Every structure is written in structure tokens, then in C-alpha cells.
Amino acid sequence: MRLKTKLVLWLTALMFAIVLLLSALFVGELLRQRIEQTAATNDVMAHEVLLATRSSVELGLRQQPPTDTSDKGVHDAVVLVLQQQSTLIELMNAIVRYSPTVQDVSVTDAYGTTIISTDPDAVGHPFPFRTSLTRVQTGGMVLQTREVFGPPRVLDISQTLERNGFPFLIVHVGVRSTFLKNSYEPWLRAALWFALLAGLASMVAAALTANAALRPIEQISSQLERLTLRAGEGAEPTPAASSGSDAVVRVAKTISRLGEQMRSTEAGYSALQANLNQMLDTLRDGVMLFTADRRAVMVSDAVAYFLNSPAEVEGTSSSMVGKQLEEIFLPGSALGEAVLAVFDSGEQASVSEVTLEDGRQVQVSVDRIEDERGGGSMGTLLTLRDTESAAQLGQELEISRRLAAIGRLTAGVGHEVKNPINAMVVHLELLRGKLAGVHGEAAVGAQRHVEILAGEMQRLDRVVQTLADFSRPMELHLRDRDLRHVVGVVVELTAAEMQENGVRVQVDEPRDPLMVRVDGELIQQALLNLVLNAMQAMKHGGNIEVRVRRDHQFAVVEVADDGEGIPPEVLPRIFELYFTTKPKGSGIGLAMTYRILQMHGGTLDVRSNTDAAAGERGTVFTFRLPVAGGTVAGTAANRKVMGERV
């Protein structure tokens, strides 16, 4: 069955169900109104009988007062009076005779015994239980339908005559359900026919409406098929499109093909954009792409590093997009003059070097992108490279190579030394056990030598374990962390030790979060090593300043102390494994810190001044980490002095 046919049938069935439900509610409401009318009419009759009964009792007792005034005597007198009142009995018979729904009328006493009734056989007998018509009237449609159209039964309408606040006589009007059914059947049959005709009409109308509403799908299908063929560069139509199949199915398949083409194109574009952004973020070189009219369309974050003038730098790299070349590189600056000169040369590719105002050597490279179809230049790629940064990168690579070689060496040495150490420890314990049973001065001397050997073996084992820990691969658990929070945790951890050594810590950090994607525990360990080194460099106390800031695409943390400084001949070796100038140092802290930052794509630099007369005596360790994507750091600093707390 075609999908269009299914939709038409489904809409038709839905419309019929709605009309059927509304029709049932309509018939139910009519039934409720008829029952209310019947109950109201018969209730009036019951009141008439009640008034006639009261008049008859009052008149009869006035004419024949009871000799016995007890309750039983009064009851017997009332029974006798009612049974002698022919007028009351005629009224009750008239109601039964002329009402189409009333079966009988009875008057009972408070004990349920029938005194008079239109049914002579019921007099003197207990009145049977009957369902109240009032209960049916206030009930739901299901109850009303079951009572009226179910098995034949008699429904009751009652009115009570009270004496001294208690029921004395009760008038019952019996309504036969069969009479109600016969009375309701004519209008009920008409209502059902009306509901049936309305349902059929709604089905026809729904079918015509659905068919008319779905007809434009044919036009939509043809338009989508042409769009798909155009997107597929003239591909052959699919069997679904060329055949006379259901239009709804063709539209669904065509939209699915268009969706796949769009998702494929979007995925390729997103991957290309992500790769390009990642490449630009990791580059230290400034990269800019200009159109043929010298307007910037792509700018890497590193470009801001080369622009020093506030007039040249108005914001992040995104603010430079769309600007002209002359708006970014002002002619009055050394870099601006060099870039404009290279652009004006008109050469296909050119390279020049320029010295900036701050002494940095920058290499300017220009590559022009030509249109392969002979349409001239499409754009220009500008690259700015700091030669000092290139040399620094080479130095970092050399340190990394040394650390890698040391790691391979320590892993092998640790493995080879561990097993002999274990064997020596075992035999040393056996020797200690044998000497325990020997006495004398020679035994005491031998025992002392054994203890010395045991202590040295333990120290050697710790050294081997340190080798194993350093060479063991680290697993990074990266997530976005606020670098300010990492610094705060380290300061809290070292607070007590700083106070004991008379060291005052001062933190200078930005107001806004500075997010980096790092393993928080490893970065805390790296920063902790730097802070403790700074504290240990000041034997008589002093000040440590931790400065947190953003430098373009990098987050920077500086740990500065005012200690004695590191001698120039020692400075190149401080990152080497096991190199230390401390009597109790292990020589692994700075090497581990360097390794942690290297694993996060960061760098670690150091500068030191040992001149006692200099104003900036001391050592400054600086590490950089790439900023997490989308982070904007504030420029205003929030300075916190933590000397009172630590």
C-alpha cells in the first residue's frame, strides 16, 4: 500500500474516531437531559401524592380522633384513615394511568410496610428495595445507559412526611426502566442516525482534504530531485525518482540524500577548519592570509606577539580580520615598513629580516597565491618568524632529547640493578641470622658492618626506585582547569611550611578565569616543585611572588624569589636528571617539572641574577601552557597578598 494512501486512511480514521467520540458525548448528554426531565416530572407527582396524603391524614384524624394516643394507636388510626380515603387512591391510580413512565404509586410507613398502593397485592407487605432515580440522574453516562437499556427494573422516587422530626409516612413513585426505554427510543434512534451520517460525512471530508493537502508534495518532490541532481553534479536519477512511486516516499528519500550530502560537506568543512585552527594555535609563527585587495581574511593568534604598538594591537586576532594591510601594520613602525616594502615589491616569494624596536629579529616571508586559470593573484600569505624563538625551540628540543635519552638509560639501568639488589638483600638477611647466634667482639664488629651494608642497600634501592618512577610512562587525564585555582591549591598546601621558614608568598593573578586543558594533579606537582625550590633557595626567609597572566595564546606562571640566585656556570645543567647543588637534594624535581610541562605542550624557562648589589637579585622560573579554546583573560590584575595567611 502506498504511503500516501496510508496517510489518507489514517487521517480519515482519525477524523471518524473524533466524530464518533463527539457523537457519543452528544447522545450521552441528551440521555442525561431526558432522565432529568423524567425525574423532575415524577418528583412533582410524588409531591402531589404527599400533599394529598397529608390532607387526608389531617382530615381523617380530625373527623375520627384516635382513642389511643400512643405511637401504635396513632399509627393504626392513620392506616385506617388512609385506606378509607378513596380520593387519594383515585389520584394515585390516575398518575399510573396517564404517566407513560410510572408503574405504581405506594405509601408506606416508617417501617417499610405498604399502607396503600395502586398494586392491591402489595398492601400490607414490606416495600421492595429499588434503585433511586436520583442516583441514576446524578450518575455517569455508563450508569444511565445500563439502568435504562439494561435488564428491566423499577426505579424509585420517594418523598417523606415527618412527624416530630422523624419519618412517619413515605410516598414511593415507581418508574419502570422499560417505560423509559420505550419513551427514549424515538429520539435516540434519530440521534444515532445523525451521528452515523456525521461520521460518514467527516470521513469523506477528511479523505478529500488529505488528498488535496498531499497533492503539493508532487511539486516538492520534483523540485528536491532537481536540487539533488544539481548538488550531485548531474548524477543519474535514482530509480525512486524516475519511477512513478509514491511521492511521499520519493520526497523522504530525496531529503535523506540531501541530508547526507550536507552532513558530508559539513563534516569535511568542520574537520578542515579544526585542523587549520589547531595548526595555527600551535604555531609560534605569525600567519596571515590577505586577499588580492590586501584585506586580512585569516589571522593566527601569534601575530599579536609581533605587534608591540598599542595603536597596532586593538584586540585579539579576530579583530584584525577584515582590516586592510595598512591598518594592521602602520608605516611608522619598523615591522610595518618591512611588511609594506615586501608587499610592494611584487615578487612571487620574498624573505626579509627586520629588527624591531625591542631588539627582536623577525623574519618576514611573503608567498603570493596565483589563480591557476590566469586570473591574476588570488591572495598573499604572510609569515612572521622570531629567530630568537626558533633558537629557543632548538634548545628545548635538545633538552627534550637529553631527557629522552636519560629516560631510556635509567629504565635499563633500573631493571638491571634491581635484581642484584634483591639477591644481595636476601643473602644479607641470611648472614644477619647466622651472626645472631655468634658471640664475641668479632661477631659484634661483623654485625655492625652488616647494618651498614643494609642501610646502603636501602639507599641504593631508593635510587633505583626513583629511576623507575622517572622512566615510567605518565597517563594524562586532561580537562579544562582554571590556572588560578591550581595556583591557589599549591599555595594552600605549602602555607604551613612557608610560615615555618619565614617566607611570605604573594600572588598576582587576573580577575577573569584563565582556562587551560591540563592534568590538574601533574601541573600542581610541577608548580609545587618550583615553589619549594624557591623557598629552599632562601635559607633565612624572604619573599616569593607567583605571577599569573596571559600572553596571547599562552597562559604564563612566573615563580620569582629574592634568594642568592643560580650561578651562570650551573644554570645550563639545572634540568638534568640527578643534578643538584643541595646536600639532601635528589636532582629529580626540576627534571620532572620540565617533563610534565613538555607533555602538556608547554615550556619552562629560567633566568637568575646572583649580583648582591642588583635590585632584581634572585631567580625567576617561567612556564607557559596553551590556553584552552575560547578563553578570554582579563587584563586587569587582582593582587592578593597571602603573607598574613601563611
Protein Blocks (a to p, Z undefined) as FASTA:
>chain_A
ZZklmmmmmmmmmmmmmmmmmmmmmmmmmmmmmmmmmmmmmmmmmmmmmmmmmmmmmmmm
mmmccfblcfklmmmmmmmmmmmmmklmmmmmmmmmmpmkbfbdcdddfkopafbdcblk
lgopacdddddfklmmmmcfklmmmmmmmccddddddddddeehiafbdcdddddfklmm
mmmmmmmmmmmmmmmmmmmmmmmmmmmmmmmmmmmmmmmmmmmmmmmmmmnnopacdfkl
mmccdfklmmmmmmmmmmmmmmmmmmmmmmmmmmmmmmmmmpmbdcddddfkopafbdcf
klmmmpmbfklpgbdfklmgopafklmmcfkbmklmmmmmmmmnopabdcdddddfkopa
cdddddddddfkonajfbdcdddddfklmmmmmmmmmmmmmmmmmmmmmmmmmmmmmmmm
mmmmmmmmmmmmmmmmpgcjklmmmmmmmmmmmmmmmmmmmmmmmmmmmmpccddddddd
dfklmmmmmmmmmmmmmmmnopacdddddfbdcdddddfklmmmmmmmmmmmmmmmmmng
padddddddehjaccdddddfbebjafklmmmmmpghiafbfkbghlmmmmmmmmmmmno
pacdddddfbfkbmkgccdddddddddehiacdfbdcdddfklmZZ
